Amino acid sequence: MSSEKVSSSAATSTTTFTPSSGAFSPHVELAKGVNGLDKLVLREFRGSSAEVYLYGGHVTSWKNDHGEELLFVSSKAIYKPPKAIRGGIPICFPQFGSLGPLEQHGFARNRFWAVDTDPPPFPTPTYRAFVDLILKPSEEDIKIWPHSYEFRLRVALGPGGDLMLTSRIRNTNTDGKPFTFTFAYHTYFSVSDISEVRVEGLETLDYFDNLKNRERFTEQGDAITFESEVDKIYLSTPTKIAILDHEKKRTFVIRKDGLPDAVVWNPWDKKAKAISDFGDDEYKHMLCVEAAAIEKPITLKPGEEWKGRQELSAVPSSYCSGQLDPQKVLQSS
């Protein structure tokens, strides 16, 4: 890893890396984030960018080529271990939620990841801004989850500003034992006003309602709209889901592979006030739609690897009699 440069600001220093065994691309910089935590800044030549903290392997920013922030991070987020960062894209592994022996959403989101200097071969990328990270268990981790694994994460920006996260999890146990996990990309999208947002692609599907003891229901609406707290796990979902923000005339499209479920969450007003690292009114400007594998946990035998991928894009929406045609949005994106 070669050259260093110091910015004109005495308070901020950045290190520019040349690629080392595929660990960094030339479009990635290492910088200091909040509270001195290391972060990686990805930049595409057209102007889009993303930021990834080594703490949690956590994407905290995704901006389009106009510099508009597309992810929500709370103004009260605590960038201090062991607290996970509130917003962006926390990674839930090896447990989603609190149904299991581990802490809420597992421990990957509050561990320090390392740059992966020897990533596995990927298909030849069409993008240039990417970084590979890796997480392995510490001795303390093995005490609470007694398994050996390698979790490799690639974060990439496409030429059009799309954000791609690819996770590869391998069982490296030497005792012959399989392990089982659940997983989610806990993505917080930035929206203009939650009351002006609808989610397309999940209609008619079954879901578990976490507000009703995980009882199973079938979605009845033509689209999901928001008037109160929502915490649902949709099952056997399509590979493409759209989030339509009418006020901003913007549609987020989530494409996913290896992640059959989708979580939809907004805490609404009462829950927001009860969350210490979340602003009282911030629920109005965020929505979590999470590509996940929850209903059917993933089991890996020693040597086996699982891969889960999501790609996020933000495209302009056009009106038609005050309504957006969800099928056109999903088919054309």
C-alpha positions, -999 to 999 in steps of 0.1 A, spaced: 0 0 0 18 30 -13 14 67 -13 0 90 14 -13 125 10 -24 150 37 -52 174 29 -50 212 33 -71 209 64 -50 202 95 -78 183 111 -83 158 84 -58 134 68 -65 108 41 -44 80 27 -48 71 -9 -41 34 -18 -31 18 -50 -46 -17 -54 -29 -44 -34 -39 -79 -44 -73 -65 -53 -79 -50 -18 -84 -14 -30 -92 2 -63 -77 35 -72 -111 51 -66 -110 44 -28 -95 65 -1 -90 57 36 -100 86 58 -109 93 94 -146 94 102 -165 104 133 -146 98 166 -115 90 146 -129 57 132 -114 46 99 -137 48 69 -133 41 32 -146 66 7 -155 53 -28 -159 78 -56 -172 72 -91 -159 96 -118 -194 109 -125 -197 122 -90 -215 95 -70 -199 83 -37 -202 59 -8 -186 56 26 -179 24 45 -167 23 81 -144 -6 91 -163 -6 123 -192 -29 114 -183 -31 77 -210 -4 78 -220 17 47 -230 51 62 -233 72 30 -244 67 -6 -247 99 -27 -258 103 -63 -239 124 -89 -257 155 -76 -243 150 -41 -277 141 -27 -276 116 3 -297 85 -4 -293 67 29 -306 79 63 -283 81 93 -297 95 125 -284 128 137 -281 111 171 -261 81 158 -234 70 182 -201 62 165 -186 45 195 -181 8 200 -199 -14 211 -229 6 199 -239 -1 163 -243 29 141 -279 40 137 -287 42 100 -269 34 67 -266 -3 61 -259 -23 92 -252 -60 85 -272 -84 106 -252 -116 111 -253 -144 124 -287 -135 138 -315 -112 127 -336 -97 154 -338 -110 189 -350 -146 182 -319 -165 193 -292 -166 219 -272 -136 205 -276 -99 209 -301 -81 187 -291 -85 150 -260 -104 159 -225 -90 162 -211 -83 127 -224 -48 129 -203 -39 159 -170 -56 152 -140 -41 135 -135 -55 100 -102 -56 81 -94 -49 45 -93 -82 26 -60 -83 9 -67 -117 -7 -103 -117 -18 -118 -147 -37 -121 -143 -75 -151 -122 -86 -164 -119 -121 -146 -92 -140 -161 -60 -127 -176 -33 -148 -170 -9 -120 -139 7 -107 -148 20 -72 -149 -10 -48 -134 -24 -17 -131 -58 -1 -135 -63 36 -132 -94 58 -145 -104 93 -132 -134 112 -143 -144 148 -122 -133 177 -117 -155 208 -145 -136 225 -168 -142 196 -162 -179 196 -173 -180 233 -207 -166 224 -211 -183 189 -187 -213 188 -180 -214 151 -152 -205 128 -160 -185 96 -148 -161 71 -172 -133 61 -161 -114 30 -179 -83 19 -174 -64 -13 -189 -28 -15 -189 -13 -50 -202 17 -69 -213 11 -104 -207 36 -133 -243 49 -130 -240 53 -92 -256 20 -82 -245 6 -48 -237 -31 -47 -230 -52 -16 -219 -88 -20 -215 -110 11 -197 -144 11 -198 -164 42 -177 -196 45 -178 -223 72 -141 -228 83 -149 -251 112 -122 -278 117 -144 -299 140 -167 -310 111 -197 -291 125 -221 -272 104 -235 -238 115 -268 -220 109 -274 -183 106 -299 -157 95 -289 -125 77 -301 -91 66 -288 -59 49 -306 -35 73 -308 -7 48 -321 27 59 -333 47 29 -337 85 31 -372 96 21 -389 130 19 -419 121 40 -429 86 50 -466 95 44 -456 101 7 -439 68 2 -451 34 -11 -434 1 -16 -442 -20 -47 -434 -56 -53 -446 -72 -20 -484 -71 -26 -502 -104 -21 -473 -120 -3 -473 -136 32 -455 -119 60 -447 -122 97 -459 -93 117 -434 -86 145 -459 -62 162 -484 -92 165 -461 -119 180 -448 -128 145 -482 -140 134 -485 -148 97 -507 -127 74 -512 -121 37 -506 -86 23 -540 -72 11 -531 -38 -3 -521 -29 -38 -490 -13 -23 -475 -8 11 -481 27 25 -474 41 59 -497 56 85 -483 39 117 -455 17 130 -446 -11 106 -423 -41 114 -429 -70 89 -409 -98 74 -422 -106 39 -416 -141 27 -405 -155 -7 -402 -121 -22 -393 -112 -58 -357 -103 -67 -368 -67 -74 -386 -43 -50 -393 -6 -56 -397 22 -30 -416 52 -46 -410 86 -31 -437 108 -46 -425 141 -32 -389 137 -45 -401 120 -77 -375 93 -70 -377 55 -70 -353 33 -52 -350 -2 -68 -336 -31 -47 -323 -60 -67 -313 -90 -46 -299 -125 -50 -297 -153 -23 -320 -133 0 -356 -145 -3 -371 -124 24 -376 -86 29 -381 -67 61 -401 -34 61 -396 -13 92 -405 22 104 -407 29 142 -432 57 140 -435 84 167 -438 66 200 -411 40 192 -388 68 178 -390 87 211 -380 56 230 -348 50 209 -320 69 225 -299 72 193 -328 83 171 -344 117 167 -380 121 178 -392 131 143 -366 113 122 -390 84 115 -407 107 90 -376 108 68 -365 71 68 -377 37 57 -360 4 62 -365 -22 34 -341 -50 40 -330 -78 18 -328 -108 41 -327 -146 48 -348 -152 79 -377 -176 75 -354 -204 63 -320 -201 81 -289 -208 61 -269 -239 71 -233 -244 59 -212 -275 63 -174 -270 68 -160 -257 35 -193 -246 22 -199 -209 12 -231 -188 10 -234 -157 -11 -260 -129 -7 -261 -98 -29 -281 -66 -31 -278 -38 -56 -295 -4 -50 -303 21 -76 -321 55 -75 -340 65 -106 -363 95 -114 -400 88 -112 -427 102 -135 -463 108 -127 -493 94 -145 -526 108 -132 -510 113 -98 -500 76 -96 -468 58 -105 -472 26 -125 -453 1 -103 -450 -26 -130 -434 -2 -154 -410 9 -126 -400 -26 -118 -398 -38 -154 -378 -9 -167 -353 -6 -138 
